Amino acid sequence: MLISCVFLQFRNNSKINRLHKFSNFDVNRVRMLYDDFNDEEWGPLDETLRKYEEVKTGESANILDEEEFERVIEHYFQNSNEEQALLACDIARTYYPFSASVLLLRAEILTQAQKYGQATKALDEMEQYDNHNLDAVLLRSDILLAQFKYDQAALLLEQRSNEYAGKEKTEILLELSDVYDESEEFDAVFDTLKRVISLDKRNEEALQKICFWAEFTGRLEESVTMHTQLTDDDPYNTLAWFNLGAAYQGLKLYEKCIDAYEFCVAIDEKFEFAYRNMADAYMRLKWYEKALEVLEKHIEIAKPEDVIFEAMGYCWEKRKDFSKARLFYRKASQLSPQDDGIFYKIGETYAREKQWDKAVKSYSVAFHLNKDNASYCMAIGNCLMEMDVKSEALVCYLNAVRLKPGNKSTWTALVRGLYLTGYYAEALIQLAVAIEHCGEKGDFYYYTAACLFELGKAKEAMLQLEKGLKISPTKSKVFTALNPEFLLRAPVVDLISKYKKK
């Protein structure tokens, strides 16, 4: 098991796991403004709401400040009271008819209510008083996105981006990258993020996203070139080093990616994803001792995770220290008790040590958690065969076939079990059914030949053996491993030699 976490940090930025951006935009803006309005400068909200009610009912001749009206509107908006929020907007406009902020709030409320036409009209009116408002540009883009007008949204942002500079320009370009994401113009996403980084070499959001999109669009070599230049220009750019490592890792240049991650953690020794990916690279190079050192460091700086313990178990298993492997697999299972795969791995370590009874227990837990996994049935069956509980083993193989009737391995496990228990005729029946489900496979003809030899039908066996050799000449060991005495037959040796020469 490899960690396989390259780019994992940044996948959540793709549209696969993202809500419509306008929803996030509205909610975050509401929270920000709502927090601001609770500052001491404005006093208790209850007092402001009381004053607003008096104005609304005509009980008071006093007028609320524009900011107080905004505070009331935000209150109703945050509490999902669209009707009252819009009413508060209307009342506020009777006193402040040229208020761009009130019109923007009205547009946000209408957008959230999916009244896009009315929201657009509010923005049109608002821009008569403030035509350089960034929030208005982003909200108009979100409205177009919600209506699936991707080309219009992209054109709007491209045109309006020329009016801004600095952080405001990068914010528009980041919005544009999201538009291209939604419209599935993935290369344009990558290109737009490059534009952001050219303006702001340490833009965290762009650097995080481009790591994923470089791999997704297959532009890893371009990513290497770009991030190499970034690290040359700014040797302390942690994310640039990480992205460089990720690009090398995607290109399977593991030693180079490790070097990049080393620079990354030298700058920020708590950059946990760099340790994860570095460990993954070491494991792919089969440098398991180095991988364990890196994973130990990860444990020191981050919360315990099942995937980290599982990776450590994998490393110890590869080093053939099965007791230590189980120790870490069990730690992983404590954090993820419903992960059947971990219990299967524990079973595998016992099987490697030929502790069949313990292996069966672990495989059985895995199967209990996932009763649709044919591999678990076969693993239990294999252990039972080794324990000479052959009838129960055959039941497991039959269950595996039931779960995966189109899988060659389930049939070969069943047929091998029948062969080893001496049910040669039944094995031939099952082989005929296997061919119906999976087609003609060399393995099936090798098993057929073995069964026919055991039944004394040598001529038929030779014909089936030749069929197997024609389909899979390199897999003749499947046949000879069943009974090495087959090699004492001169015709068998001659036939196998003939196809090996071919």
N, C-alpha and C positions, 0 to 999 in steps of 0.2 A: 504494500500500500504506500503510494507516494502522497505527499500532502496535496499536490496539484493546486496550489493556491496562487499561482501567478495571476495577477490582475484581480484577485478576489476582493481586494480592498475597495476597488472602484466600480465593480459591476452594478451596484445599486444606483449608479448615476444614469444608467441606460433606461430607456422608456419601458423596458420589461417590468421594472419594479417601481415605476414612477406614476403618480397621479397627474391629472392635468395640472400644468404649472400654475394656471390662474387661481386654482383653489389654494395652493400653497402660498401664492403671492398675497391673496386677500387675507388669509388667516394670519400670516406672519405680520402683515402690515397692521392689522387690527390689534394684535397683541402688543406690538411695539407702541402704537399710538395710545392704546388703553393704559399701558404702563406709564407712559409719559403724563397722561391726564390725571393719574393718581398722585402726581407729585404734590408737594405741599403748596406749590405756587398756585394751584387751582382749588385747593380745599377738598373737603369730602364730596364724593360723588352724590350722596343722598341729597345734599344741599342744592347741588346743581340740578338734579332731577326735580326737586321740589319747585325751584324757581322756574324751570321749563314748564311744568304742569300749570303753574299760575299764568304764564304767558299764553300757553295753548288754550286755556279756558277763558282768557280775558280777565282773570281776577287781579292781574297786576299790570301796571303801565310801564314797569321796568323792562328794559331790553337786555337780553343775554349778549355777552361778547361773542364774537364769531367763533373763538376757540371753545367757548362753553357749548355752543350749538354742536360743534364737531364732537365734543366729548359725549354729548347725549346721543348723537347719531351712532357713534362707535359703540356705545353701551348697548343699544338695541340690536345693532348688527352682530355684535359678539354673542348676544343671547338668542340669535336666530329669529328675531322678531322683525321680519322684513317690512311688514306693513307699517309698524310704528317708526322704523328707521327712515322709510321714505317720507312719511308724514313730517318727521322732524326736519328732513331735507327741505321740504316744501315751505315749512314755516320759517326756517332759517333764510331761505332765499327771498322771502318777503321783506326781510330786514337787510340782507346782504346779497342783492341780486347779481353782483359782479364777483362773487366769491368762487374762485377756481377750486379751492379745496373742497367746498361743499358739493360742487358739481362732480368732482372726481370721486368723492365718497358715494354719491348717487350712482355713478357709473359702475363702481365696484359692487354695490348692492344689487344692481340690476344684472350684472354679469353673473354673480353668484346664483341669482334666481333664473339664469339661462334666458333672460329677456334681452337678447343681444342687440336687436334693433334699437330699443329704447336706450340701452347702454351706449351704443355708438352715437346716438343723437346727443346724449349728455356730454360725451367727449368732444363732439364737434363744437358745441356751445362753449364748453370749458376752454378750448384752445383759442377762442376769440380773446380771452383774457390772459391766458398763459400758454403760449404755443411752444414753450421749450421745457415742458415738464416731463421728466424721464418716466415717472410712474404712469403717466397717461400713454406714452408710447408703448410701454411694456403691456399695459392693460389692453390697448387696442390690438396688439399682436396676439394676446391670449384669446380675445374674442374671435379673431379670425381662425386661430387654431381650433377653438371649440366648434367652429362651423366647418372644419376640415378644409379651409381655404389656405392651404399651405403655401402656394405660390404667392398669394397676396401678402401673407404674413412675412415671408422671406423678403419680398420686394420692399415692403414698408420698412423693415429693420435695416436693410442695406442702404436705403435712401436716407433714413433718419440718422444712421450711424455717422454720416459725414458732418452732422451738425454738432457732434459732441467730441470731447477729448478726454484723455485720462481715464479715471475709474468709470465715468458714465459711458464712455465708448466701449470699454471692455464689458460692461454689464449688458449693453445692447448686443454685442457680438456673442456673449454667452447665451443670451436668449435666442439669437439666430441659430446657434448650434443645436439648441433644443428643438427648434422648428424643423431643421433638417433631420434630426433624429425621428421626429414624429412622421415626417414624410418619407422616411426610409431612404434618404439620400446620404448614405453613410460616409462616402468619401468627402462630401461637403462638410459633414460634421468635423472630420479630422482636419480639413483645410481651415475651417473657421477657428477651431481651437488653436491651430498654429498661428493664426493672425492675432489671437488674444495674447499668446505667449510672446510674440514679437513685440507687442506693446508693453507687456508687463511680464518680465522673465520669471517672476516669482508668483504669478497668479495661481493660488493653490487649487482653485476649482478647475481651471483649465488643465493644469498639470496632472491632477488626479484623473480627469476624464480622458485625456489623450492617451494615457497608459492603456486603458481598455480599448479605445478605438484603434490604436495602432495594431493591436493583435486582431481585432474584429475585422478590420479592412485589409489585413495582410500587408500593411505598410511598415513592417518592423525594421527593415533596413533604413527606410527614411527616418524612422524614429531614432535609430542609432545615430545617424548623421546629425539630426537636430539636437539630440540631448548631449552628444559629444561636444558640440559647439557651445551649448549652454554651460556645461561643466568646465569647459576651457575658459569661458568668459567669467564664470562665477563658481569657483571651486567649492563654495560652501552651500550650494543649492541642493539641499537634501533630496527633494522630490525629483530633481533632474537626475541625480545619481540613481535613485530607485527606478525611475523609468528607463534609464539606460540599462540597468541590470535586467529589468523585465523584458526589454526588447531583445537583449542577447539570449535570455532564457527561452523566449519564444522561437528564436533561431537555432536553439539547441547548442549554443556556444557557452557551455556551462562554466568553464574556467573564467571566461571573460565576465560573465554575469556575476560570478562570485567576487571578482575584483571590484566591480561596481558597487555591490552590496556592502563590501568592506568599507569603502569610502562613505557610504550612506550611514552606517552605524558608527563610524569614527566621528562623524559630525553630530549625530543624534543617537546615542547609545540605547535609547528606549524606542527606537523605530521597529516595532515588533514584526511588521510585515516583511521587512528586509531580512530578519532572522528566519522567518517561515520560508521565504523563497530561497534563501541561501541553503537552508537544510534540504529543501527539495532538490536543488541543483547537486548538492553533495551526494544525495541518494541516487540520483540518476547517473552520477559518475561512479557509483558503488563505493564511495568513500564513507562508509557507515560510521567509523569512529569520529570523523570530522562532523558528520551530520548530528551525531549525538551531542557533541560539544555545543553546537549551535542551538540545538533544541533545549539543552539544559539552560543556556543563557536566556532563551525565550521564556522559560518557566520562571526565571528570576524576576523578569520585568513585567510580565503580563499575568492575567488571570489564568488558572488552569483550564485547558480545553481538551475535549476528547480527541480531536484530530491531532493534537500535539503528542499526547500519550500514545495514541495509536501509531503515529509515525515512529516514536521511540521503540515501541514494541516491534515494529517492522524491522528496524535496524538491528535490534538484538536477535531477532529471528534469523536475519541474514548472516549474522555472525555465529549462528548455531548455538547461542546461549538461550535455550528455550525457556528455562525457568524465569530469566529476567524478561524475556519477551512477554510471557504470561503476566508477570507483575505489572507491566505497563498497559497491556491489553485490559487487565482487570481494572486498573485506574480509569481507563477510558470508558469501560462499561459502567462504572459507578456514576460517571457524569452523563452517560447516555445509555441508560438501562434498556431502552427499547431498540437499540441498534443491533439487529440480528447478526450483521456482518462481523462484529467484534467477537461474538461468541463462536462464530465459525472459525475465525483466526485462532482463537484459543484451542479449539478442537484440532486444528491443523498442527499446532505445536506438539500436542500430545501424540498425534498420529506419526509425526516425524520421529518421536521417541518410542513408538510402538506400544504406547500405553493405551490400548484400544478401548478399555472400559471407560477411562476418563475422557477419551476423545468422543465416545458415543454420548456421554452426558452433555458435553459442550455443544456438540452438533444438535442434540435434541432440544436444547434451550433455543438455539438459533431457529430450528424448525418450528418450535412452539410460537416464536415471535413472527415468523413468516412462513405460513403453511403453503405458500404458492411457489416456494423455491425448490426446484427439482434437484439442484446441486446438493442441498442439505440431505435430501433423501438418499442420494447416491453415496454421500460420505458416510452416512449411518450404515447403509448397506455394506459398504466396503469394510468397515470396522467389524460388523457382525460376521462377515465372511472370514475375516482373520481370527475371530473368536470361535469359529466353527459353529455358529448359530445360523446355518445356511437357509433354513426355511423362512426365518424372520428377515434375513437379508433379501431374499427374493421378493418378499412383500414390499420392502422399501424400494426395490428396483421397479416393481410394477407401479408403485405410486408415482415414481419419477416419470415413468413413461406416460402415465395418465395426465400428469401436469404439463409435460412437454412432448407431445406425440410427434412433433415435427423436428425434434432435436436428435441428431445422430448419436450423441454421447449417451443419452438415456437408454436408447435401444442397445447399444454395445455393452453398457453396464448390465442390463438385464440378461442379454444373451450370454455374456461371459459367466454370469452367475449360474445360469442354467447349465452351461457347459461344465463348469467346475463341480456342480452337484450331480452330474451324470445324466441330466435330462436332455439328451441329445435330440431326440425326436421333437420334443416341445420347443427346443431352441430353433430347430428348422422352421417350425410353424411361425414362431415369433419373427424370424428373419424375413420370411415372406411378407409379413405385415409391415415390418420396418421398411422394406423396399417400397411398399405402396405409399407410405407416409413421407419418406425422405428421398426417394429415388435411389438409383444404383450407386452405391458407395463401395470402394475397394474393401473396406473393413468388413462389410456384410458378407462379401464373397469369401474372405479369408475365414471368417467364423463358420460359414456354410461348409467350406472344404474340411475344416477341422472336425465338425460334427459328422460329416459323411465318412471320414476316415475312421472315427470311433465306432461307427455303425457297420464298418466293414465294406463300405461302398467306395472302393478305391478309384474306380474309373470315373464315377460321377464327381468324386472329390477332386481329382486332377483337373477336370473341366472347370469346376468352380474356382480352384486355385489359379488357373490361368486367367480367368475373368478378373480376379482380384489383382493379379500382376499387371494386366493390361491397363486397368484404371489407376492403380497406385503402386507402381513397381518398387518405390522406395520404402513402402510400409510392410514389407514381408515379415518383419519381426512381430507384427500383430499375430501372424499365423504361427510362427515357430515358437513364440513365447508360451503359447497355450500348451504345447507338448513338444519339448526339445527332441523327443524320439522321432518326430516327423523327419528330421534331418538324416536319420539312418536309412531312409528310403531313397535309393539312387534316383528314381524318376523325379522326386520332389527336388532334390539338390540340383539336378540338371536343368529343370524348368526354372527354378529361381535364378540360377547362374545365367541362363539364357537371357532373361529380362534385365539382369544387372548389367550385362555387357551392352545391351541396347541403350 
